[in-house]
Amino acid sequence: MPDFPSFEKAIGVTFRDRGLLTQAFIHRSYINENPNTGLFHNERFEFLGDAVLELAITKFLFDKYPNVTEGELTSYRSALVNAIIISEVASELSMNEYLLLSKGEQKDNGKARQYILANTYEAVVGAIYLDQGYDVAAAFIIKTLAGRIDEIVRKKLWRDAKSYIQELAQEHYSLTPVYKVMKESGPDHDKQFTVGIFFGSEHIASGKGKSKQEAETSAAEGALEKKGWRE
């Protein structure tokens, strides 16, 4: 088993029942590969932690931004509570070192691992809630995740990239961006699209994704960065 006392020290939470913390790091694949361990995977903890996370962040944003509308607060929360940011926070907390995975999952360090880490963070929140209560779980969330909101608001990362780039393109250039599929690769069940975003005939940026929509969003993000409109 991983050295969980070192993790407890790092996050500043000492569990009364360390079995809860252990379960938070057990991926379903580990149980499938080791069915006779008597252990359980973390998906129920993830379900609970997701609800605690949403409440804690909602209250944090409500208090921090008293003059912001409900719609914008919802966008702030969506930008903060997403798999990419949560997985980055999980990585910073070295959660990857404590994961219990199947041998196959251990070899995959791509997007799948990103989602596993995000789910594990939520499972840890659930474990803290069960062991220590809401206040301690919320304090952990605020300490580790909530600080990301300042950059999100400053760079307007809460804005939908495609809508935002369209608004700015119309403001600065009096035109609407056009998206063009530049390349398709891979089999039908695992397509990869490369999409370019154009201002008139000028190719501004390209993005990749497993769907045209995902690739367009990536291209829009790239255009915002290239134009310096995220600063």
C-alpha positions as CSV (number, residue, x, y, z in Angstrom):
1,M,0.0,0.0,0.0
2,P,1.1,3.6,-0.6
3,D,2.5,5.7,2.2
4,F,-0.7,7.5,3.1
5,P,0.7,9.2,6.3
6,S,2.9,11.3,4.1
7,F,-0.1,12.3,2.0
8,E,-2.0,13.2,5.2
9,K,0.8,15.4,6.3
10,A,1.0,17.1,2.9
11,I,-2.7,18.0,3.0
12,G,-2.9,18.8,6.7
13,V,-5.6,16.2,7.4
14,T,-5.1,13.2,9.8
15,F,-7.7,10.6,9.2
16,R,-9.4,8.8,12.1
17,D,-10.2,6.0,9.7
18,R,-7.4,5.6,7.2
19,G,-9.3,3.0,5.4
20,L,-11.5,5.7,4.0
21,L,-8.5,7.5,2.6
22,T,-7.2,4.2,1.1
23,Q,-10.5,3.6,-0.6
24,A,-10.5,7.1,-2.1
25,F,-7.4,6.1,-4.2
26,I,-8.6,2.7,-5.4
27,H,-9.6,2.8,-9.1
28,R,-12.2,0.3,-10.4
29,S,-9.5,-1.3,-12.6
30,Y,-7.4,-2.3,-9.5
31,I,-10.4,-4.2,-8.0
32,N,-11.1,-5.9,-11.4
33,E,-7.5,-7.1,-11.4
34,N,-7.4,-7.9,-7.7
35,P,-10.9,-9.2,-6.9
36,N,-10.0,-11.0,-3.7
37,T,-8.5,-8.1,-1.7
38,G,-11.7,-7.3,0.2
39,L,-11.3,-3.7,-0.9
40,F,-13.7,-1.4,-2.7
41,H,-13.2,1.1,-5.5
42,N,-13.7,4.9,-5.0
43,E,-16.7,5.6,-7.2
44,R,-19.2,6.1,-4.3
45,F,-16.8,8.4,-2.6
46,E,-16.4,10.3,-5.9
47,F,-20.2,10.7,-6.1
48,L,-20.3,12.1,-2.6
49,G,-17.2,14.3,-3.0
50,D,-18.6,15.9,-6.2
51,A,-21.6,17.2,-4.2
52,V,-19.5,18.5,-1.4
53,L,-17.2,20.2,-3.9
54,E,-20.0,21.9,-5.7
55,L,-21.5,23.2,-2.5
56,A,-18.2,24.5,-1.1
57,I,-17.2,26.2,-4.3
58,T,-20.7,27.7,-4.7
59,K,-20.6,29.2,-1.2
60,F,-17.0,30.5,-1.8
61,L,-17.9,32.2,-5.0
62,F,-21.1,33.6,-3.5
63,D,-19.2,35.2,-0.7
64,K,-16.2,36.4,-2.9
65,Y,-18.2,38.0,-5.6
66,P,-21.2,39.7,-4.0
67,N,-22.0,41.9,-7.0
68,V,-21.7,39.2,-9.7
69,T,-24.9,37.8,-11.3
70,E,-26.1,34.2,-10.9
71,G,-25.3,33.5,-14.5
72,E,-21.7,34.6,-14.3
73,L,-21.2,32.8,-11.0
74,T,-22.4,29.6,-12.7
75,S,-19.8,30.2,-15.4
76,Y,-17.1,30.9,-12.8
77,R,-18.0,27.6,-11.1
78,S,-18.0,25.6,-14.3
79,A,-14.6,27.0,-15.3
80,L,-13.2,26.2,-11.9
81,V,-14.8,22.8,-11.2
82,N,-13.7,21.0,-14.3
83,A,-11.6,17.9,-15.0
84,I,-8.6,19.7,-16.3
85,I,-8.1,22.1,-13.4
86,I,-9.0,19.5,-10.8
87,S,-6.5,17.0,-12.3
88,E,-3.8,19.7,-12.2
89,V,-4.5,20.3,-8.5
90,A,-4.5,16.5,-7.9
91,S,-1.1,16.3,-9.6
92,E,0.3,19.1,-7.5
93,L,-0.8,17.2,-4.4
94,S,1.0,14.1,-5.8
95,M,-2.1,12.1,-5.9
96,N,-0.8,10.2,-8.9
97,E,1.8,8.6,-6.6
98,Y,-0.9,7.0,-4.3
99,L,-3.3,5.7,-7.0
100,L,-4.1,2.0,-7.0
101,L,-4.6,1.0,-10.6
102,S,-4.5,-2.1,-12.8
103,K,-1.2,-2.7,-14.6
104,G,-2.8,-1.6,-17.8
105,E,-4.0,1.7,-16.4
106,Q,-0.6,2.4,-14.8
107,K,0.9,2.6,-18.3
108,D,-1.6,5.2,-19.6
109,N,-0.5,8.7,-18.7
110,G,-2.7,10.5,-21.2
111,K,-6.2,12.0,-21.0
112,A,-7.6,9.0,-19.3
113,R,-5.2,9.5,-16.4
114,Q,-6.3,13.1,-16.2
115,Y,-9.9,12.1,-15.6
116,I,-8.9,9.4,-13.1
117,L,-6.9,12.1,-11.1
118,A,-9.9,14.5,-11.2
119,N,-12.2,11.7,-10.0
120,T,-9.7,10.8,-7.3
121,Y,-9.6,14.3,-6.0
122,E,-13.4,14.2,-5.6
123,A,-13.1,10.8,-3.9
124,V,-10.6,12.3,-1.4
125,V,-13.1,15.1,-0.7
126,G,-15.7,12.5,-0.1
127,A,-13.4,10.5,2.3
128,I,-12.5,13.7,4.2
129,Y,-16.2,14.5,4.5
130,L,-17.0,11.1,5.9
131,D,-14.1,11.1,8.3
132,Q,-14.0,14.7,9.4
133,G,-17.2,16.4,8.4
134,Y,-18.2,19.2,6.0
135,D,-16.1,22.0,7.5
136,V,-12.8,20.2,7.1
137,A,-13.7,19.0,3.6
138,A,-14.6,22.5,2.5
139,A,-11.4,23.9,4.0
140,F,-9.4,21.4,2.0
141,I,-11.2,22.4,-1.2
142,I,-10.7,26.1,-0.6
143,K,-7.1,25.6,0.3
144,T,-6.2,23.5,-2.7
145,L,-8.6,24.6,-5.5
146,A,-10.4,27.9,-4.9
147,G,-7.3,30.0,-5.5
148,R,-7.4,29.2,-9.2
149,I,-10.4,31.4,-9.6
150,D,-8.3,34.6,-9.6
151,E,-6.6,33.7,-12.8
152,I,-9.9,32.4,-14.3
153,V,-11.6,35.8,-13.7
154,R,-8.5,37.9,-14.6
155,K,-8.1,36.1,-18.0
156,K,-11.8,35.7,-18.6
157,L,-11.3,31.9,-18.8
158,W,-14.8,31.5,-17.6
159,R,-16.1,32.8,-21.0
160,D,-17.0,30.2,-23.6
161,A,-14.0,30.4,-26.0
162,K,-16.0,30.3,-29.2
163,S,-18.5,32.9,-28.1
164,Y,-15.7,35.1,-26.7
165,I,-13.6,35.0,-29.8
166,Q,-16.6,35.8,-32.0
167,E,-17.4,38.8,-29.8
168,L,-13.9,40.1,-29.9
169,A,-13.4,39.4,-33.6
170,Q,-16.5,41.4,-34.4
171,E,-15.4,44.2,-32.1
172,H,-11.8,44.5,-33.5
173,Y,-12.2,43.3,-37.1
174,S,-15.9,43.6,-37.8
175,L,-16.0,39.9,-39.0
176,T,-17.2,36.6,-37.7
177,P,-14.6,33.8,-37.4
178,V,-14.8,30.8,-39.7
179,Y,-13.8,27.3,-38.7
180,K,-12.5,24.8,-41.3
181,V,-11.6,21.2,-40.9
182,M,-7.9,20.9,-41.9
183,K,-7.4,17.2,-41.3
184,E,-9.2,14.0,-40.2
185,S,-7.3,11.0,-39.0
186,G,-7.9,7.7,-37.3
187,P,-10.6,5.0,-37.6
188,D,-14.3,5.9,-37.3
189,H,-14.5,4.9,-33.7
190,D,-11.5,7.0,-32.7
191,K,-11.4,10.0,-35.0
192,Q,-9.0,13.0,-34.5
193,F,-10.0,16.3,-36.1
194,T,-7.7,19.3,-36.8
195,V,-9.7,22.5,-37.2
196,G,-8.4,25.9,-38.2
197,I,-10.0,29.2,-37.2
198,F,-9.8,32.0,-39.8
199,F,-10.4,35.7,-39.7
200,G,-11.4,36.2,-43.4
201,S,-8.5,34.5,-45.3
202,E,-6.1,34.8,-42.4
203,H,-5.4,31.5,-40.6
204,I,-5.2,32.5,-36.9
205,A,-4.8,29.1,-35.0
206,S,-5.5,25.4,-35.2
207,G,-6.9,23.0,-32.6
208,K,-7.3,19.3,-32.3
209,G,-10.0,17.1,-30.7
210,K,-12.0,13.9,-30.9
211,S,-15.0,15.8,-32.3
212,K,-15.3,18.8,-34.6
213,Q,-16.8,20.8,-31.7
214,E,-13.9,19.9,-29.4
215,A,-11.3,20.9,-32.1
216,E,-13.2,24.2,-32.8
217,T,-13.1,25.0,-29.1
218,S,-9.4,24.2,-29.0
219,A,-8.8,26.4,-32.0
220,A,-10.7,29.3,-30.4
221,E,-8.6,29.0,-27.3
222,G,-5.5,29.1,-29.4
223,A,-6.7,32.2,-31.2
224,L,-7.4,34.0,-27.9
225,E,-3.9,33.2,-26.8
226,K,-2.3,34.3,-30.1
227,K,-4.2,37.6,-30.1
228,G,-3.4,38.2,-26.5
229,W,-7.1,38.4,-25.6
230,R,-6.8,36.1,-22.6
231,E,-4.4,38.5,-20.8
